[in-house]
Amino acid sequence: MSLSTNDRIYIEQRVANSKKSPAAAYLLWFFLGCVSAHRFYLGKWGTALLQIFSYLFLIGFVWWMVDFFLIPSIIEDDADDKRYRYARQMRYAY
């Protein structure tokens, strides 16, 4: 069963309301990157802990720099996951 236009609008509104702020993620990355606050904020708990551990071996600093470029894709992946979950919930509701 296909979702109606109203259902799709509803899903996009829910995704927009729960989407993480890139500005907040970058501020956390810049000021608290040494404790992986940006990854915790983005819901990436496992990689945040791994990143903190990797700072002991200096790999974490390279990873911290790479995160500058990864933050937008992490936010979009999270939004795509939410779209999928909300659409599945709506399909089961019918």
C-alpha positions as CSV (number, residue, x, y, z in Angstrom):
1,M,0.0,0.0,0.0
2,S,1.4,3.4,-1.0
3,L,1.4,6.4,1.3
4,S,-0.8,9.3,0.5
5,T,0.5,12.8,0.0
6,N,-0.8,13.8,3.4
7,D,1.1,10.9,5.0
8,R,4.3,11.9,3.2
9,I,3.9,15.5,4.4
10,Y,3.3,14.3,7.9
11,I,6.4,12.1,7.8
12,E,8.6,15.0,6.5
13,Q,7.2,17.3,9.2
14,R,8.2,14.8,11.9
15,V,11.6,14.3,10.4
16,A,12.1,18.1,10.2
17,N,11.0,18.6,13.8
18,S,13.4,15.9,15.1
19,K,16.4,16.7,12.8
20,K,19.7,17.5,14.5
21,S,21.1,21.0,14.1
22,P,24.3,21.1,12.0
23,A,25.3,24.4,13.8
24,A,25.0,22.7,17.2
25,A,27.0,19.7,15.9
26,Y,29.8,21.9,14.6
27,L,29.9,23.9,17.8
28,L,30.2,20.7,19.8
29,W,32.8,19.4,17.3
30,F,34.9,22.6,17.7
31,F,34.7,23.2,21.4
32,L,34.2,19.7,22.8
33,G,35.5,17.5,20.1
34,C,38.2,16.1,22.4
35,V,35.4,14.3,24.3
36,S,33.5,13.4,21.1
37,A,30.5,15.5,22.2
38,H,29.4,16.0,18.6
39,R,29.1,12.2,18.1
40,F,27.1,11.8,21.3
41,Y,24.8,14.6,20.2
42,L,24.3,12.9,16.8
43,G,23.4,9.6,18.5
44,K,26.6,7.8,17.6
45,W,27.5,6.5,21.1
46,G,29.6,3.6,20.0
47,T,31.8,5.5,17.7
48,A,32.0,8.4,20.2
49,L,33.5,6.0,22.8
50,L,35.8,4.4,20.3
51,Q,36.9,7.9,19.2
52,I,37.7,8.9,22.8
53,F,39.7,5.7,23.2
54,S,41.5,6.2,20.0
55,Y,42.8,9.6,21.2
56,L,45.3,7.6,23.3
57,F,46.9,6.5,20.1
58,L,46.7,9.9,18.3
59,I,44.4,8.4,15.7
60,G,41.4,10.2,17.3
61,F,42.7,13.6,16.2
62,V,42.7,12.5,12.5
63,W,39.2,11.1,13.0
64,W,38.2,14.4,14.7
65,M,39.2,16.3,11.6
66,V,37.4,13.8,9.3
67,D,34.3,14.3,11.3
68,F,34.2,17.9,10.1
69,F,33.2,16.5,6.7
70,L,31.1,13.6,8.0
71,I,28.7,15.7,10.1
72,P,26.2,16.6,7.3
73,S,26.0,13.0,6.1
74,I,25.5,11.7,9.6
75,I,22.6,14.1,10.0
76,E,21.1,13.1,6.6
77,D,21.5,9.4,7.4
78,D,19.6,9.9,10.7
79,A,16.8,11.8,8.8
80,D,16.6,8.9,6.3
81,D,16.3,6.4,9.0
82,K,13.5,8.3,10.7
83,R,11.7,8.6,7.3
84,Y,11.8,4.9,6.9
85,R,10.7,4.2,10.5
86,Y,7.8,6.7,10.3
87,A,6.6,5.4,6.9
88,R,6.7,1.8,8.3
89,Q,4.7,2.9,11.3
90,M,2.1,4.5,9.0
91,R,1.8,1.5,6.8
92,Y,1.2,-0.7,9.9
93,A,-1.4,1.7,11.1
94,Y,-3.5,1.0,8.0
